[in-house]
Amino acid sequence: ELDLWGKEKWRVEFEHHEVVVCTAQVLVNLLIKGSDYMAMDRICLLVLDECHHAVGRHPYVQLMSHYHG
């Protein structure tokens, strides 16, 4: 379960992999936890599939608030 991964587990994953595929909610959760986990400026390419669903409280909307926030 990804929600149970700690800071060290995420650090190792990002250190060993150049490409990470996850849901928007997983990325939002990491961004909310702070820059010790993930920061938008560390992302080189972000692909948003089905982004036309980005309305209201959808994770894409939350994700982009970190980009502009």
All heavy atoms as TSV, in Angstrom:
chain	resi	resn	atom	element	x	y	z
A	1	GLU	N	N	0.846	-1.179	0.000
A	1	GLU	CA	C	0.000	0.000	0.000
A	1	GLU	C	C	0.895	1.247	0.000
A	1	GLU	O	O	1.694	1.456	0.906
A	1	GLU	CB	C	-0.919	-0.044	1.224
A	1	GLU	CG	C	-1.678	1.199	1.498
A	1	GLU	CD	C	-3.073	1.192	0.933
A	1	GLU	OE1	O	-3.644	0.107	0.771
A	1	GLU	OE2	O	-3.563	2.275	0.651
A	2	LEU	N	N	0.746	2.064	-1.027
A	2	LEU	CA	C	1.578	3.263	-1.182
A	2	LEU	C	C	1.399	4.271	-0.052
A	2	LEU	O	O	2.329	4.998	0.278
A	2	LEU	CB	C	1.278	3.951	-2.516
A	2	LEU	CG	C	1.648	3.175	-3.772
A	2	LEU	CD1	C	1.187	3.930	-5.010
A	2	LEU	CD2	C	3.118	2.897	-3.829
A	3	ASP	N	N	0.219	4.318	0.513
A	3	ASP	CA	C	-0.031	5.275	1.603
A	3	ASP	C	C	0.837	4.987	2.822
A	3	ASP	O	O	1.058	5.863	3.645
A	3	ASP	CB	C	-1.506	5.266	2.018
A	3	ASP	CG	C	-2.403	5.854	0.941
A	3	ASP	OD1	O	-1.912	6.677	0.142
A	3	ASP	OD2	O	-3.584	5.487	0.897
A	4	LEU	N	N	1.326	3.765	2.921
A	4	LEU	CA	C	2.147	3.379	4.068
A	4	LEU	C	C	3.641	3.566	3.821
A	4	LEU	O	O	4.437	3.406	4.733
A	4	LEU	CB	C	1.861	1.925	4.446
A	4	LEU	CG	C	0.405	1.609	4.806
A	4	LEU	CD1	C	0.245	0.128	5.103
A	4	LEU	CD2	C	-0.061	2.454	5.970
A	5	TRP	N	N	4.025	3.903	2.581
A	5	TRP	CA	C	5.428	4.121	2.278
A	5	TRP	C	C	5.917	5.366	2.990
A	5	TRP	O	O	5.265	6.412	2.954
A	5	TRP	CB	C	5.642	4.304	0.786
A	5	TRP	CG	C	5.549	3.051	-0.027
A	5	TRP	CD1	C	5.044	1.846	0.365
A	5	TRP	CD2	C	5.966	2.894	-1.384
A	5	TRP	NE1	N	5.121	0.950	-0.664
A	5	TRP	CE2	C	5.684	1.560	-1.751
A	5	TRP	CE3	C	6.536	3.742	-2.309
A	5	TRP	CZ2	C	5.968	1.075	-3.020
A	5	TRP	CZ3	C	6.815	3.252	-3.571
A	5	TRP	CH2	C	6.537	1.925	-3.918
A	6	GLY	N	N	7.053	5.262	3.613
A	6	GLY	CA	C	7.640	6.410	4.293
A	6	GLY	C	C	8.541	7.208	3.370
A	6	GLY	O	O	8.745	6.870	2.203
A	7	LYS	N	N	9.083	8.277	3.909
A	7	LYS	CA	C	9.955	9.182	3.167
A	7	LYS	C	C	11.142	8.444	2.549
A	7	LYS	O	O	11.507	8.676	1.396
A	7	LYS	CB	C	10.415	10.292	4.103
A	7	LYS	CG	C	11.322	11.285	3.512
A	7	LYS	CD	C	11.665	12.442	4.459
A	7	LYS	CE	C	11.578	12.087	5.910
A	7	LYS	NZ	N	11.930	13.189	6.806
A	8	GLU	N	N	11.746	7.546	3.302
A	8	GLU	CA	C	12.925	6.818	2.824
A	8	GLU	C	C	12.587	5.901	1.648
A	8	GLU	O	O	13.343	5.817	0.677
A	8	GLU	CB	C	13.565	6.019	3.962
A	8	GLU	CG	C	14.816	5.288	3.576
A	8	GLU	CD	C	15.959	6.202	3.128
A	8	GLU	OE1	O	15.946	7.409	3.424
A	8	GLU	OE2	O	16.881	5.681	2.464
A	9	LYS	N	N	11.457	5.222	1.717
A	9	LYS	CA	C	11.038	4.336	0.622
A	9	LYS	C	C	10.835	5.136	-0.660
A	9	LYS	O	O	11.276	4.731	-1.732
A	9	LYS	CB	C	9.757	3.592	1.016
A	9	LYS	CG	C	9.140	2.763	-0.085
A	9	LYS	CD	C	9.995	1.584	-0.475
A	9	LYS	CE	C	9.238	0.704	-1.466
A	9	LYS	NZ	N	10.105	-0.231	-2.144
A	10	TRP	N	N	10.177	6.295	-0.558
A	10	TRP	CA	C	9.968	7.133	-1.736
A	10	TRP	C	C	11.300	7.652	-2.272
A	10	TRP	O	O	11.522	7.695	-3.476
A	10	TRP	CB	C	9.021	8.290	-1.425
A	10	TRP	CG	C	7.588	7.872	-1.417
A	10	TRP	CD1	C	6.767	7.768	-0.343
A	10	TRP	CD2	C	6.809	7.467	-2.549
A	10	TRP	NE1	N	5.529	7.331	-0.727
A	10	TRP	CE2	C	5.530	7.139	-2.086
A	10	TRP	CE3	C	7.078	7.345	-3.906
A	10	TRP	CZ2	C	4.517	6.710	-2.931
A	10	TRP	CZ3	C	6.064	6.918	-4.755
A	10	TRP	CH2	C	4.797	6.606	-4.267
A	11	ARG	N	N	12.207	8.031	-1.385
A	11	ARG	CA	C	13.506	8.536	-1.814
A	11	ARG	C	C	14.246	7.484	-2.632
A	11	ARG	O	O	14.784	7.768	-3.702
A	11	ARG	CB	C	14.369	8.951	-0.619
A	11	ARG	CG	C	15.688	9.626	-1.018
A	11	ARG	CD	C	16.642	9.739	0.150
A	11	ARG	NE	N	17.066	8.446	0.683
A	11	ARG	CZ	C	17.944	7.625	0.078
A	11	ARG	NH1	N	18.478	7.950	-1.068
A	11	ARG	NH2	N	18.266	6.474	0.634
A	12	VAL	N	N	14.230	6.246	-2.144
A	12	VAL	CA	C	14.893	5.144	-2.843
A	12	VAL	C	C	14.237	4.919	-4.213
A	12	VAL	O	O	14.928	4.739	-5.221
A	12	VAL	CB	C	14.866	3.855	-1.995
A	12	VAL	CG1	C	15.282	2.645	-2.806
A	12	VAL	CG2	C	15.740	4.028	-0.759
A	13	GLU	N	N	12.930	4.925	-4.260
A	13	GLU	CA	C	12.226	4.714	-5.535
A	13	GLU	C	C	12.592	5.790	-6.549
A	13	GLU	O	O	12.895	5.485	-7.705
A	13	GLU	CB	C	10.704	4.689	-5.317
A	13	GLU	CG	C	10.209	3.479	-4.576
A	13	GLU	CD	C	10.508	2.181	-5.297
A	13	GLU	OE1	O	10.273	2.073	-6.517
A	13	GLU	OE2	O	11.007	1.242	-4.633
A	14	PHE	N	N	12.567	7.045	-6.127
A	14	PHE	CA	C	12.885	8.145	-7.048
A	14	PHE	C	C	14.361	8.149	-7.437
A	14	PHE	O	O	14.721	8.565	-8.533
A	14	PHE	CB	C	12.492	9.492	-6.450
A	14	PHE	CG	C	11.000	9.688	-6.336
A	14	PHE	CD1	C	10.446	10.155	-5.163
A	14	PHE	CD2	C	10.159	9.401	-7.392
A	14	PHE	CE1	C	9.076	10.351	-5.053
A	14	PHE	CE2	C	8.790	9.577	-7.304
A	14	PHE	CZ	C	8.241	10.053	-6.125
A	15	GLU	N	N	15.196	7.668	-6.570
A	15	GLU	CA	C	16.631	7.606	-6.841
A	15	GLU	C	C	16.960	6.523	-7.868
A	15	GLU	O	O	17.868	6.685	-8.671
A	15	GLU	CB	C	17.376	7.325	-5.533
A	15	GLU	CG	C	18.848	7.609	-5.564
A	15	GLU	CD	C	19.436	7.479	-4.171
A	15	GLU	OE1	O	19.396	8.467	-3.417
A	15	GLU	OE2	O	19.912	6.372	-3.841
A	16	HIS	N	N	16.216	5.439	-7.845
A	16	HIS	CA	C	16.512	4.300	-8.715
A	16	HIS	C	C	15.697	4.270	-10.005
A	16	HIS	O	O	15.977	3.441	-10.876
A	16	HIS	CB	C	16.313	2.987	-7.949
A	16	HIS	CG	C	17.374	2.743	-6.935
A	16	HIS	ND1	N	17.247	3.135	-5.625
A	16	HIS	CD2	C	18.602	2.176	-7.042
A	16	HIS	CE1	C	18.338	2.813	-4.962
A	16	HIS	NE2	N	19.183	2.226	-5.800
A	17	HIS	N	N	14.714	5.118	-10.143
A	17	HIS	CA	C	13.849	5.084	-11.328
A	17	HIS	C	C	13.702	6.483	-11.914
A	17	HIS	O	O	13.418	7.442	-11.202
A	17	HIS	CB	C	12.463	4.534	-10.976
A	17	HIS	CG	C	12.516	3.176	-10.364
A	17	HIS	ND1	N	12.752	2.031	-11.097
A	17	HIS	CD2	C	12.390	2.772	-9.081
A	17	HIS	CE1	C	12.762	0.990	-10.292
A	17	HIS	NE2	N	12.537	1.415	-9.055
A	18	GLU	N	N	13.889	6.582	-13.221
A	18	GLU	CA	C	13.721	7.858	-13.905
A	18	GLU	C	C	12.268	8.123	-14.270
A	18	GLU	O	O	11.868	9.268	-14.434
A	18	GLU	CB	C	14.574	7.904	-15.167
A	18	GLU	CG	C	16.054	7.973	-14.869
A	18	GLU	CD	C	16.863	8.159	-16.132
A	18	GLU	OE1	O	16.354	8.730	-17.106
A	18	GLU	OE2	O	18.021	7.723	-16.125
A	19	VAL	N	N	11.480	7.060	-14.410
A	19	VAL	CA	C	10.076	7.184	-14.776
A	19	VAL	C	C	9.238	6.545	-13.678
A	19	VAL	O	O	9.477	5.407	-13.291
A	19	VAL	CB	C	9.778	6.488	-16.122
A	19	VAL	CG1	C	8.294	6.535	-16.437
A	19	VAL	CG2	C	10.605	7.113	-17.238
A	20	VAL	N	N	8.277	7.295	-13.193
A	20	VAL	CA	C	7.357	6.797	-12.175
A	20	VAL	C	C	5.939	7.000	-12.704
A	20	VAL	O	O	5.577	8.099	-13.105
A	20	VAL	CB	C	7.533	7.539	-10.829
A	20	VAL	CG1	C	6.498	7.071	-9.821
A	20	VAL	CG2	C	8.940	7.352	-10.298
A	21	VAL	N	N	5.166	5.941	-12.717
A	21	VAL	CA	C	3.779	6.009	-13.156
A	21	VAL	C	C	2.905	5.862	-11.918
A	21	VAL	O	O	3.056	4.905	-11.154
A	21	VAL	CB	C	3.460	4.884	-14.175
A	21	VAL	CG1	C	1.999	4.938	-14.588
A	21	VAL	CG2	C	4.378	5.000	-15.389
A	22	CYS	N	N	2.026	6.823	-11.720
A	22	CYS	CA	C	1.136	6.766	-10.558
A	22	CYS	C	C	-0.144	7.525	-10.873
A	22	CYS	O	O	-0.240	8.227	-11.867
A	22	CYS	CB	C	1.815	7.353	-9.321
A	22	CYS	SG	S	2.178	9.114	-9.411
A	23	THR	N	N	-1.090	7.385	-9.992
A	23	THR	CA	C	-2.317	8.155	-10.142
A	23	THR	C	C	-2.068	9.593	-9.695
A	23	THR	O	O	-1.108	9.883	-8.969
A	23	THR	CB	C	-3.457	7.570	-9.290
A	23	THR	OG1	O	-3.117	7.715	-7.900
A	23	THR	CG2	C	-3.713	6.108	-9.629
A	24	ALA	N	N	-2.930	10.479	-10.137
A	24	ALA	CA	C	-2.821	11.881	-9.727
A	24	ALA	C	C	-2.953	12.003	-8.213
A	24	ALA	O	O	-2.258	12.809	-7.592
A	24	ALA	CB	C	-3.881	12.723	-10.431
A	25	GLN	N	N	-3.810	11.191	-7.607
A	25	GLN	CA	C	-4.011	11.269	-6.162
A	25	GLN	C	C	-2.757	10.897	-5.394
A	25	GLN	O	O	-2.436	11.527	-4.382
A	25	GLN	CB	C	-5.187	10.394	-5.720
A	25	GLN	CG	C	-5.570	10.602	-4.273
A	25	GLN	CD	C	-6.046	12.031	-4.011
A	25	GLN	OE1	O	-7.029	12.457	-4.590
A	25	GLN	NE2	N	-5.351	12.764	-3.154
A	26	VAL	N	N	-2.029	9.898	-5.861
A	26	VAL	CA	C	-0.780	9.523	-5.202
A	26	VAL	C	C	0.203	10.689	-5.253
A	26	VAL	O	O	0.833	11.032	-4.249
A	26	VAL	CB	C	-0.162	8.258	-5.845
A	26	VAL	CG1	C	1.265	8.031	-5.378
A	26	VAL	CG2	C	-1.026	7.038	-5.538
A	27	LEU	N	N	0.321	11.334	-6.413
A	27	LEU	CA	C	1.230	12.472	-6.534
A	27	LEU	C	C	0.780	13.638	-5.670
A	27	LEU	O	O	1.594	14.269	-4.997
A	27	LEU	CB	C	1.359	12.897	-7.995
A	27	LEU	CG	C	2.335	14.027	-8.286
A	27	LEU	CD1	C	3.722	13.740	-7.717
A	27	LEU	CD2	C	2.401	14.286	-9.786
A	28	VAL	N	N	-0.503	13.913	-5.627
A	28	VAL	CA	C	-1.033	14.973	-4.762
A	28	VAL	C	C	-0.688	14.674	-3.311
A	28	VAL	O	O	-0.237	15.560	-2.573
A	28	VAL	CB	C	-2.561	15.136	-4.941
A	28	VAL	CG1	C	-3.166	15.993	-3.846
A	28	VAL	CG2	C	-2.880	15.718	-6.307
A	29	ASN	N	N	-0.877	13.432	-2.894
A	29	ASN	CA	C	-0.563	13.060	-1.505
A	29	ASN	C	C	0.905	13.301	-1.185
A	29	ASN	O	O	1.247	13.777	-0.098
A	29	ASN	CB	C	-0.931	11.602	-1.244
A	29	ASN	CG	C	-2.420	11.351	-1.284
A	29	ASN	OD1	O	-3.220	12.282	-1.297
A	29	ASN	ND2	N	-2.804	10.099	-1.338
A	30	LEU	N	N	1.792	12.974	-2.127
A	30	LEU	CA	C	3.225	13.215	-1.915
A	30	LEU	C	C	3.522	14.700	-1.814
A	30	LEU	O	O	4.311	15.129	-0.968
A	30	LEU	CB	C	4.039	12.601	-3.059
A	30	LEU	CG	C	4.132	11.092	-3.071
A	30	LEU	CD1	C	4.784	10.624	-4.363
A	30	LEU	CD2	C	4.922	10.595	-1.868
A	31	LEU	N	N	2.909	15.498	-2.676
A	31	LEU	CA	C	3.139	16.940	-2.647
A	31	LEU	C	C	2.627	17.564	-1.349
A	31	LEU	O	O	3.250	18.474	-0.804
A	31	LEU	CB	C	2.487	17.606	-3.858
A	31	LEU	CG	C	3.122	17.251	-5.206
A	31	LEU	CD1	C	2.225	17.708	-6.345
A	31	LEU	CD2	C	4.513	17.845	-5.324
A	32	ILE	N	N	1.506	17.065	-0.861
A	32	ILE	CA	C	0.943	17.569	0.398
A	32	ILE	C	C	1.878	17.262	1.564
A	32	ILE	O	O	2.026	18.069	2.478
A	32	ILE	CB	C	-0.465	16.971	0.639
A	32	ILE	CG1	C	-1.468	17.596	-0.343
A	32	ILE	CG2	C	-0.914	17.180	2.081
A	32	ILE	CD1	C	-2.831	16.916	-0.339
A	33	LYS	N	N	2.546	16.108	1.510
A	33	LYS	CA	C	3.469	15.737	2.589
A	33	LYS	C	C	4.685	16.641	2.643
A	33	LYS	O	O	5.359	16.714	3.658
A	33	LYS	CB	C	3.904	14.277	2.432
A	33	LYS	CG	C	2.800	13.298	2.741
A	33	LYS	CD	C	3.281	11.878	2.586
A	33	LYS	CE	C	2.143	10.915	2.926
A	33	LYS	NZ	N	2.576	9.529	2.910
A	34	GLY	N	N	4.989	17.302	1.548
A	34	GLY	CA	C	6.075	18.280	1.558
A	34	GLY	C	C	7.257	17.888	0.702
A	34	GLY	O	O	7.329	16.791	0.154
A	35	SER	N	N	8.193	18.804	0.600
A	35	SER	CA	C	9.328	18.629	-0.297
A	35	SER	C	C	10.266	17.502	0.124
A	35	SER	O	O	11.106	17.076	-0.671
A	35	SER	CB	C	10.094	19.936	-0.446
A	35	SER	OG	O	10.598	20.340	0.816
A	36	ASP	N	N	10.162	17.010	1.365
A	36	ASP	CA	C	10.936	15.838	1.761
A	36	ASP	C	C	10.505	14.607	0.962
A	36	ASP	O	O	11.271	13.664	0.807
A	36	ASP	CB	C	10.765	15.533	3.250
A	36	ASP	CG	C	11.509	16.517	4.135
A	36	ASP	OD1	O	12.357	17.254	3.605
A	36	ASP	OD2	O	11.239	16.531	5.333
A	37	TYR	N	N	9.269	14.622	0.485
A	37	TYR	CA	C	8.748	13.517	-0.314
A	37	TYR	C	C	8.855	13.829	-1.805
A	37	TYR	O	O	9.422	13.064	-2.562
A	37	TYR	CB	C	7.286	13.234	0.048
A	37	TYR	CG	C	7.122	12.512	1.365
A	37	TYR	CD1	C	7.172	13.195	2.572
A	37	TYR	CD2	C	6.905	11.147	1.384
A	37	TYR	CE1	C	7.025	12.528	3.775
A	37	TYR	CE2	C	6.745	10.463	2.584
A	37	TYR	CZ	C	6.812	11.169	3.781
A	37	TYR	OH	O	6.673	10.500	4.961
A	38	MET	N	N	8.267	14.955	-2.217
A	38	MET	CA	C	8.259	15.321	-3.633
A	38	MET	C	C	7.937	16.801	-3.744
A	38	MET	O	O	7.175	17.330	-2.945
A	38	MET	CB	C	7.215	14.501	-4.397
A	38	MET	CG	C	6.978	14.922	-5.823
A	38	MET	SD	S	8.449	15.020	-6.846
A	38	MET	CE	C	8.877	13.323	-7.053
A	39	ALA	N	N	8.522	17.444	-4.751
A	39	ALA	CA	C	8.224	18.846	-5.048
A	39	ALA	C	C	8.016	18.964	-6.549
A	39	ALA	O	O	8.632	18.230	-7.334
A	39	ALA	CB	C	9.371	19.743	-4.592
A	40	MET	N	N	7.139	19.856	-6.956
A	40	MET	CA	C	6.836	20.018	-8.374
A	40	MET	C	C	8.081	20.345	-9.187
A	40	MET	O	O	8.196	19.916	-10.335
A	40	MET	CB	C	5.778	21.099	-8.583
A	40	MET	CG	C	4.367	20.655	-8.272
A	40	MET	SD	S	3.781	19.299	-9.301
A	40	MET	CE	C	3.185	20.186	-10.717
A	41	ASP	N	N	9.017	21.076	-8.622
A	41	ASP	CA	C	10.204	21.453	-9.401
A	41	ASP	C	C	11.142	20.282	-9.675
A	41	ASP	O	O	12.105	20.412	-10.414
A	41	ASP	CB	C	10.946	22.611	-8.754
A	41	ASP	CG	C	11.497	22.292	-7.371
A	41	ASP	OD1	O	11.283	21.178	-6.857
A	41	ASP	OD2	O	12.146	23.181	-6.803
A	42	ARG	N	N	10.850	19.132	-9.116
A	42	ARG	CA	C	11.637	17.918	-9.393
A	42	ARG	C	C	11.052	17.106	-10.547
A	42	ARG	O	O	11.634	16.132	-10.990
A	42	ARG	CB	C	11.723	17.046	-8.143
A	42	ARG	CG	C	12.526	17.706	-7.026
A	42	ARG	CD	C	12.555	16.888	-5.772
A	42	ARG	NE	N	12.996	15.517	-6.025
A	42	ARG	CZ	C	12.740	14.509	-5.209
A	42	ARG	NH1	N	12.046	14.702	-4.101
A	42	ARG	NH2	N	13.173	13.307	-5.475
A	43	ILE	N	N	9.892	17.510	-11.039
A	43	ILE	CA	C	9.218	16.786	-12.117
A	43	ILE	C	C	9.610	17.415	-13.455
A	43	ILE	O	O	9.396	18.607	-13.672
A	43	ILE	CB	C	7.687	16.824	-11.928
A	43	ILE	CG1	C	7.309	16.141	-10.614
A	43	ILE	CG2	C	6.986	16.172	-13.113
A	43	ILE	CD1	C	5.859	16.292	-10.234
A	44	CYS	N	N	10.180	16.597	-14.338
A	44	CYS	CA	C	10.606	17.084	-15.658
A	44	CYS	C	C	9.492	16.978	-16.692
A	44	CYS	O	O	9.375	17.824	-17.567
A	44	CYS	CB	C	11.817	16.304	-16.141
A	44	CYS	SG	S	13.255	16.511	-15.100
A	45	LEU	N	N	8.701	15.941	-16.606
A	45	LEU	CA	C	7.609	15.721	-17.546
A	45	LEU	C	C	6.443	15.126	-16.774
A	45	LEU	O	O	6.611	14.148	-16.041
A	45	LEU	CB	C	8.030	14.767	-18.669
A	45	LEU	CG	C	6.935	14.352	-19.650
A	45	LEU	CD1	C	6.486	15.554	-20.475
A	45	LEU	CD2	C	7.432	13.237	-20.557
A	46	LEU	N	N	5.279	15.708	-16.963
A	46	LEU	CA	C	4.076	15.228	-16.294
A	46	LEU	C	C	3.015	14.992	-17.359
A	46	LEU	O	O	2.660	15.918	-18.090
A	46	LEU	CB	C	3.585	16.248	-15.268
A	46	LEU	CG	C	2.352	15.914	-14.454
A	46	LEU	CD1	C	2.603	14.673	-13.599
A	46	LEU	CD2	C	1.973	17.090	-13.574
A	47	VAL	N	N	2.551	13.767	-17.491
A	47	VAL	CA	C	1.525	13.421	-18.466
A	47	VAL	C	C	0.220	13.209	-17.719
A	47	VAL	O	O	0.158	12.382	-16.806
A	47	VAL	CB	C	1.904	12.143	-19.255
A	47	VAL	CG1	C	0.805	11.758	-20.222
A	47	VAL	CG2	C	3.229	12.346	-19.979
A	48	LEU	N	N	-0.790	13.948	-18.115
A	48	LEU	CA	C	-2.108	13.851	-17.478
A	48	LEU	C	C	-3.086	13.231	-18.467
A	48	LEU	O	O	-3.502	13.877	-19.424
A	48	LEU	CB	C	-2.607	15.232	-17.040
A	48	LEU	CG	C	-1.687	16.013	-16.118
A	48	LEU	CD1	C	-2.233	17.411	-15.893
A	48	LEU	CD2	C	-1.510	15.285	-14.813
A	49	ASP	N	N	-3.434	11.985	-18.240
A	49	ASP	CA	C	-4.376	11.287	-19.101
A	49	ASP	C	C	-5.795	11.595	-18.629
A	49	ASP	O	O	-6.054	11.675	-17.424
A	49	ASP	CB	C	-4.100	9.784	-19.041
A	49	ASP	CG	C	-4.939	9.003	-20.024
A	49	ASP	OD1	O	-5.213	9.537	-21.122
A	49	ASP	OD2	O	-5.318	7.866	-19.704
A	50	GLU	N	N	-6.697	11.771	-19.569
A	50	GLU	CA	C	-8.098	12.043	-19.235
A	50	GLU	C	C	-8.249	13.348	-18.455
A	50	GLU	O	O	-9.088	13.463	-17.547
A	50	GLU	CB	C	-8.698	10.873	-18.445
A	50	GLU	CG	C	-8.708	9.547	-19.180
A	50	GLU	CD	C	-9.782	9.469	-20.249
A	50	GLU	OE1	O	-10.907	9.944	-20.001
A	50	GLU	OE2	O	-9.480	8.921	-21.328
A	51	CYS	N	N	-7.454	14.359	-18.799
A	51	CYS	CA	C	-7.463	15.604	-18.028
A	51	CYS	C	C	-8.757	16.399	-18.185
A	51	CYS	O	O	-9.001	17.333	-17.416
A	51	CYS	CB	C	-6.246	16.461	-18.359
A	51	CYS	SG	S	-6.172	16.993	-20.065
A	52	HIS	N	N	-9.605	16.021	-19.118
A	52	HIS	CA	C	-10.882	16.720	-19.251
A	52	HIS	C	C	-11.786	16.484	-18.031
A	52	HIS	O	O	-12.789	17.165	-17.867
A	52	HIS	CB	C	-11.595	16.293	-20.541
A	52	HIS	CG	C	-11.923	14.842	-20.616
A	52	HIS	ND1	N	-10.978	13.897	-21.007
A	52	HIS	CD2	C	-13.058	14.169	-20.340
A	52	HIS	CE1	C	-11.548	12.699	-20.977
A	52	HIS	NE2	N	-12.800	12.833	-20.574
A	53	HIS	N	N	-11.403	15.569	-17.165
A	53	HIS	CA	C	-12.156	15.327	-15.928
A	53	HIS	C	C	-11.746	16.288	-14.813
A	53	HIS	O	O	-12.302	16.240	-13.713
A	53	HIS	CB	C	-11.940	13.886	-15.436
A	53	HIS	CG	C	-12.485	12.848	-16.354
A	53	HIS	ND1	N	-13.833	12.688	-16.600
A	53	HIS	CD2	C	-11.855	11.920	-17.116
A	53	HIS	CE1	C	-14.015	11.705	-17.456
A	53	HIS	NE2	N	-12.821	11.227	-17.786
A	54	ALA	N	N	-10.819	17.179	-15.078
A	54	ALA	CA	C	-10.255	18.047	-14.037
A	54	ALA	C	C	-11.193	19.199	-13.699
A	54	ALA	O	O	-11.003	20.335	-14.129
A	54	ALA	CB	C	-8.896	18.580	-14.492
A	55	VAL	N	N	-12.183	18.913	-12.909
A	55	VAL	CA	C	-13.121	19.925	-12.418
A	55	VAL	C	C	-13.369	19.688	-10.937
A	55	VAL	O	O	-13.187	18.584	-10.428
A	55	VAL	CB	C	-14.465	19.897	-13.190
A	55	VAL	CG1	C	-14.276	20.289	-14.639
A	55	VAL	CG2	C	-15.129	18.536	-13.095
A	56	GLY	N	N	-13.762	20.734	-10.257
A	56	GLY	CA	C	-14.090	20.611	-8.831
A	56	GLY	C	C	-12.892	20.221	-7.991
A	56	GLY	O	O	-11.842	20.827	-8.058
A	57	ARG	N	N	-13.047	19.154	-7.204
A	57	ARG	CA	C	-11.979	18.683	-6.312
A	57	ARG	C	C	-11.218	17.491	-6.905
A	57	ARG	O	O	-10.576	16.734	-6.180
A	57	ARG	CB	C	-12.558	18.305	-4.944
A	57	ARG	CG	C	-13.108	19.456	-4.145
A	57	ARG	CD	C	-12.060	20.426	-3.664
A	57	ARG	NE	N	-11.090	19.779	-2.785
A	57	ARG	CZ	C	-9.864	20.213	-2.559
A	57	ARG	NH1	N	-9.424	21.288	-3.138
A	57	ARG	NH2	N	-9.056	19.574	-1.757
A	58	HIS	N	N	-11.306	17.297	-8.189
A	58	HIS	CA	C	-10.594	16.210	-8.846
A	58	HIS	C	C	-9.096	16.323	-8.534
A	58	HIS	O	O	-8.559	17.423	-8.411
A	58	HIS	CB	C	-10.817	16.283	-10.363
A	58	HIS	CG	C	-10.328	15.069	-11.093
A	58	HIS	ND1	N	-9.007	14.891	-11.421
A	58	HIS	CD2	C	-10.987	13.976	-11.545
A	58	HIS	CE1	C	-8.861	13.745	-12.059
A	58	HIS	NE2	N	-10.048	13.168	-12.140
A	59	PRO	N	N	-8.404	15.206	-8.376
A	59	PRO	CA	C	-6.967	15.248	-8.077
A	59	PRO	C	C	-6.143	16.072	-9.071
A	59	PRO	O	O	-5.151	16.690	-8.694
A	59	PRO	CB	C	-6.549	13.773	-8.104
A	59	PRO	CG	C	-7.788	13.041	-7.722
A	59	PRO	CD	C	-8.914	13.829	-8.338
A	60	TYR	N	N	-6.543	16.122	-10.344
A	60	TYR	CA	C	-5.815	16.959	-11.307
A	60	TYR	C	C	-5.877	18.430	-10.928
A	60	TYR	O	O	-4.914	19.163	-11.078
A	60	TYR	CB	C	-6.362	16.786	-12.716
A	60	TYR	CG	C	-5.967	15.507	-13.413
A	60	TYR	CD1	C	-6.634	15.094	-14.550
A	60	TYR	CD2	C	-4.917	14.713	-12.959
A	60	TYR	CE1	C	-6.282	13.930	-15.217
A	60	TYR	CE2	C	-4.551	13.551	-13.612
A	60	TYR	CZ	C	-5.242	13.167	-14.745
A	60	TYR	OH	O	-4.874	12.021	-15.398
A	61	VAL	N	N	-7.032	18.868	-10.453
A	61	VAL	CA	C	-7.184	20.265	-10.018
A	61	VAL	C	C	-6.272	20.521	-8.822
A	61	VAL	O	O	-5.563	21.533	-8.768
A	61	VAL	CB	C	-8.655	20.575	-9.671
A	61	VAL	CG1	C	-8.788	21.976	-9.091
A	61	VAL	CG2	C	-9.541	20.403	-10.898
A	62	GLN	N	N	-6.261	19.605	-7.871
A	62	GLN	CA	C	-5.394	19.738	-6.699
A	62	GLN	C	C	-3.926	19.725	-7.107
A	62	GLN	O	O	-3.113	20.504	-6.599
A	62	GLN	CB	C	-5.670	18.609	-5.715
A	62	GLN	CG	C	-7.079	18.631	-5.149
A	62	GLN	CD	C	-7.348	17.400	-4.327
A	62	GLN	OE1	O	-6.534	17.013	-3.500
A	62	GLN	NE2	N	-8.494	16.768	-4.558
A	63	LEU	N	N	-3.587	18.864	-8.051
A	63	LEU	CA	C	-2.219	18.762	-8.538
A	63	LEU	C	C	-1.761	20.081	-9.157
A	63	LEU	O	O	-0.678	20.584	-8.855
A	63	LEU	CB	C	-2.138	17.631	-9.567
A	63	LEU	CG	C	-0.789	17.329	-10.174
A	63	LEU	CD1	C	0.203	16.915	-9.099
A	63	LEU	CD2	C	-0.941	16.232	-11.212
A	64	MET	N	N	-2.587	20.656	-9.989
A	64	MET	CA	C	-2.212	21.901	-10.657
A	64	MET	C	C	-2.169	23.078	-9.682
A	64	MET	O	O	-1.454	24.049	-9.926
A	64	MET	CB	C	-3.153	22.194	-11.819
A	64	MET	CG	C	-3.027	21.163	-12.941
A	64	MET	SD	S	-1.314	20.764	-13.418
A	64	MET	CE	C	-0.768	22.306	-14.106
A	65	SER	N	N	-2.872	22.993	-8.570
A	65	SER	CA	C	-2.754	24.055	-7.566
A	65	SER	C	C	-1.354	24.079	-6.968
A	65	SER	O	O	-0.856	25.123	-6.557
A	65	SER	CB	C	-3.813	23.902	-6.474
A	65	SER	OG	O	-3.495	22.821	-5.623
A	66	HIS	N	N	-0.682	22.941	-6.947
A	66	HIS	CA	C	0.710	22.903	-6.483
A	66	HIS	C	C	1.639	23.489	-7.538
A	66	HIS	O	O	2.670	24.043	-7.204
A	66	HIS	CB	C	1.139	21.461	-6.157
A	66	HIS	CG	C	0.523	20.933	-4.917
A	66	HIS	ND1	N	1.066	21.139	-3.673
A	66	HIS	CD2	C	-0.607	20.234	-4.728
A	66	HIS	CE1	C	0.297	20.568	-2.774
A	66	HIS	NE2	N	-0.732	20.020	-3.382
A	67	TYR	N	N	1.266	23.353	-8.792
A	67	TYR	CA	C	2.082	23.901	-9.870
A	67	TYR	C	C	2.033	25.429	-9.857
A	67	TYR	O	O	3.040	26.083	-9.977
A	67	TYR	CB	C	1.589	23.373	-11.223
A	67	TYR	CG	C	2.347	23.926	-12.393
A	67	TYR	CD1	C	3.634	23.479	-12.663
A	67	TYR	CD2	C	1.793	24.899	-13.198
A	67	TYR	CE1	C	4.354	23.993	-13.737
A	67	TYR	CE2	C	2.502	25.418	-14.274
A	67	TYR	CZ	C	3.781	24.960	-14.530
A	67	TYR	OH	O	4.472	25.478	-15.585
A	68	HIS	N	N	0.858	25.968	-9.676
A	68	HIS	CA	C	0.682	27.426	-9.688
A	68	HIS	C	C	0.807	28.038	-8.313
A	68	HIS	O	O	0.952	29.238	-8.181
A	68	HIS	CB	C	-0.671	27.808	-10.304
A	68	HIS	CG	C	-0.746	27.526	-11.755
A	68	HIS	ND1	N	-0.016	28.217	-12.678
A	68	HIS	CD2	C	-1.427	26.590	-12.449
A	68	HIS	CE1	C	-0.256	27.754	-13.889
A	68	HIS	NE2	N	-1.114	26.750	-13.769
A	69	GLY	N	N	0.715	27.215	-7.274
A	69	GLY	CA	C	0.730	27.730	-5.917
A	69	GLY	C	C	2.082	28.000	-5.465
A	69	GLY	O	O	2.666	28.711	-4.866
